């Protein structure tokens, strides 16, 4: 069989994601014509992951490639695309792919002559060579026009990933789910560690590791049926005790209440709690420190 066509690829910029995807595309046989890197850490990352690739201003990178990877923060992406479009930097027929999870291809509308793609690797990045191997079998959320979809999915496969189609209108919910499951899990884990340290535990990581590992595995395997703890038992007395113990940490307490309410909803739907049990737990969760409903008076 003939090998697929190789593309001249430019990467803006050499952040954790861009440098790794550039390295993966280079390993697949594509030719990197330039990378944008400004900060000291991005310059070091480009040197380590993309040796020999010219470091150029972003506009020069964009002008001199057939596939442009825009791996920039979400709040930078719309302005960058609009600026490139106004300056006439995009080339007719050029493939333009961004790596944002929250945006689909709508953000690329100013690039009217280009072939747009949203290619979001659903994993966390360290910005090191370790990430290149982690791309293998990693899912990528892909959104593109139907005529561009085969190219977008082929690029993901070439990088070792698994393309997962995400409709344009589902992009925000898709990304919110990723943030809830990944970023906020990090917040919860570290808040749990802080509480244990505060309680005098000398090695809270050792204490939590087997519990969290088993909890994640069970949740992925068995869904809501794996829910345990006071919510699943309808144990209002324990929940009340926890809320009082967290009185000195209002943000933690409110998070406990919010997650408890969500847990009740899911446990009720899964048949773990009866309606009466759920009502009692919600009443307990609903009282704030001053006796007002959760969230304060309206």
N, C-alpha and C positions, 0 to 999 in steps of 0.2 A: 504494500500500500504506500501511496505517496505520503510524505510527512506533511502535517498541516503547515500553512504559511507562518513564517516567523515575523513578528512585528517589531518595529522600532519603538521602544517604550521609554517614556519620561515619567519621573516620579516627583510629585510635589506633596509632601516634603519628606525628609528623612527622619520622621518621628518613629515611634515604636512600631506602628503598623506599616507605614510606607516603605521603610527600609527592608522589613521582612518580606513583604509582598514583592518588592523589587528583586530581592535575592531569589525568591521562589520562581518568579517568571524568568529570571536569567538562567536558573538551573534547568528550566524547561526548554531553553534554546532561544528565547527571545533576546534581542539586543538592546541593552540599556544605553540610551543616548545622553542621558543627563539626569541629575537629581538636584533638587533644591534643598539646601541646608544652611541655616543661619546661625543657630546657637552653637556653642562649643560642644554640647553633648550630641547634637544632631550631626555635626561634622565628624566627631569620633565614631558615631554609629555608621555613617556613610562609609568611612574609611574601613571599618571592620566588616561590614556586611556587603558593601558594594565596592570593593577595591578596584581602582582603575576607571570607575565611572566618573565622568566630568561633573564637578560641582558647579552649578550655574545658577544665575538668577531665575526665579520662577517663570518669568515670561519667556526666557530663552528655552527653558526646558519644555514649555508647552508648545512652542512654535516648531520644535525640531523632533517630533515624534508622530507615530501613527496611532499609538495607544497612550493616552494621558491618564495617569493614576493620580487622583486628588485625594490624598490621605491627610486631611487637615481637620482640626476640631470642628464640630457641628456649627458653632457660632461664627466661624470664619468662612465656612463654605459658601453661603449665598453671596456674600460680598466679593469673594474671590472669583466666582463664576461670572458675576455681573461685571466686575472690572475687566476680566479677560475678554468678555464679549464686547464691551464698549471700546476696548483698545484694538479690536480686530485680531486677536491672538489665535483664536480657535481656527482650525483649518477645515475646509469642506471635506466631509467624509471621515474625519478623524473620530476614532473611538475615544470617548471620555467616560471614565469610570470613577465614581467616588466610593469611599469606604464607610460612609456614615450609616449607622443603623436606623436612625430616626427619619432620614430623608429618603424618598424614592427618586424617581427621575424628574419629578416636577421642578426640583431645584436647578436642574440643568437646562431648563427651557430657554434661557438666554443664548445658549450655544445652539442656535437654530440649525446650523448646517452640519452638526455632528451627530454621531450615533451614541446615545446616552445609555449608561448602565449604572445601577447601584449594586455594589458587590460588598457585602458586609460579613467579615469573618466573625462567627459567633464564638469567640474565645477571647481570653485576656492575653495581653502581650507584655513581655519584659523588654522587648527591643534588642534581644540578643539572638545568637545563632540557634539557641534552644528552640525558639519559636518556629523556625523553618521546619523542623521535624514535627512539631506539634500541629502544623497545618494539615498533615496527612490524616485524612478521614474527618477533619473538622468541618462542620456544616457552615455554609456561607448563605446568607439571605440574599437572594438575587431578584432584582426587579429590572425590567427592560422592555422596550417595545418588542412585539412578537418577532419581527424580522431580525432583531439584534439578540434575542434570547439565546439562540444556539451558540453565538460567539461568547456571550457572557458565561454561559454554563461550561463551555469548553475551556475557557481560561481558568475557571475554578478547578476543574478536573486536572488541568495541567499543573496547577500548584499543589495538587494532592488532596484538595478538599472535595466536599460533597455539596453540590448546588441544591438549595432548597428554595422553591419558588415562593415569593412573597408578593401578593397583589399590591399595586400602588396604594390603594385605599386602606390597606391593612398595615402599612409601614409603621405608623406611630404606635399602634397596639403591639405589634411585633417587638419594637424596640423597648417599649415600657415593660414588657414581659422579661426581656433580657436583663434590664436594669434591676427589676424587682428580684429576680432569681440570683443574679450574680453580684451586683454592686451592693445591694442592700443586705444580702447574706453576709458580705464582708463586714458591713456596719454592725449587724447583729452579733456576729461572732466576736468582734473586738469589744463590743459593749459588754457581752457576757464575760469576757476575760477581765475587763476592768472591774466589774462587780465582784468577781472572785478574788482578785487582788485586794480590793477594798475590804473583803471579808477575811483577809489574812491567809489565803491559800498561797503557798510558796511556788507551786508549779501549776498554774491554772491551765496551761496548754496541755499538759499531760492528763489533766482531769477531763478536759472537754474532748480531746481528740477521738477516743473510741465512741463516745456518745454521738458526736456530730457525724462521724463517718457512717455509723449505723443508721442514724436518722436520715441522712441524705440517700443512702442506698435503699432504705425501706420506702421512702417517699417516691423515689423514681420507679421502684418495682411495684408497689402496691397502692399508690395514690392516697386518697383520703383515708382509706381503711387503716393506714399505718399511723394515723394520728393518735398520740398518747398524751398523758398529762392531765391536769385538772380540768381543762375545757372538755376533753373527750370523756371524762368521768362525770361531768356536771358538778364538780367539786367547788361550790361557791365559797366555802369557808377558806380553802387554801388560796383561792384567787384574792379574796379580801385581805388575807395575811400578806400576800405578795405586794399588793397595792400600798399597804401601809408601810412595808419595808422599803419601798421605792419612793417614799414621800420626799426625800431629800434630793431626788434626781427627777424633776418634773418631766423632762424630755423622754427619759427612759420609761417613766410611768405611763405617759401618753402613748408611747409606742407599744407598750405591753397591752394597754387597753384597746388600741386600734387593731393590733394583730389578734387579740383575743376575740374581738367582735367578728373579724374575718374567719377565725377558726370556728366560731359558733355556727356561722352561716354554712361553712363547708361540712362541718360535722352533722348538722341538721339535714342537709341535702343528702349526705351519704348514709343516713339512718343510724348514726352512732349515738345521737342524742334524741330524746323525745322533745316534743314541743314544750312541755312543762320544764324540763331540765334546761333547755335553751333559754327560756324566759328568765329563770332564776339567775343563770350565769350572766345574761345581758344586763339585768338589773344591777348585779354586783359590779360589773365592768363599767356601767354607765354613770356611777357616782364619782364626781371629781373630788379633790381635796376639800373644797368648801361646800360639798353637798350638791353643787350644781350638776346638771347633766354634762357628760363628757364634752369637752370643747368650751365649756363656759356658758353663761346665760346668753340668750339671743335677744 
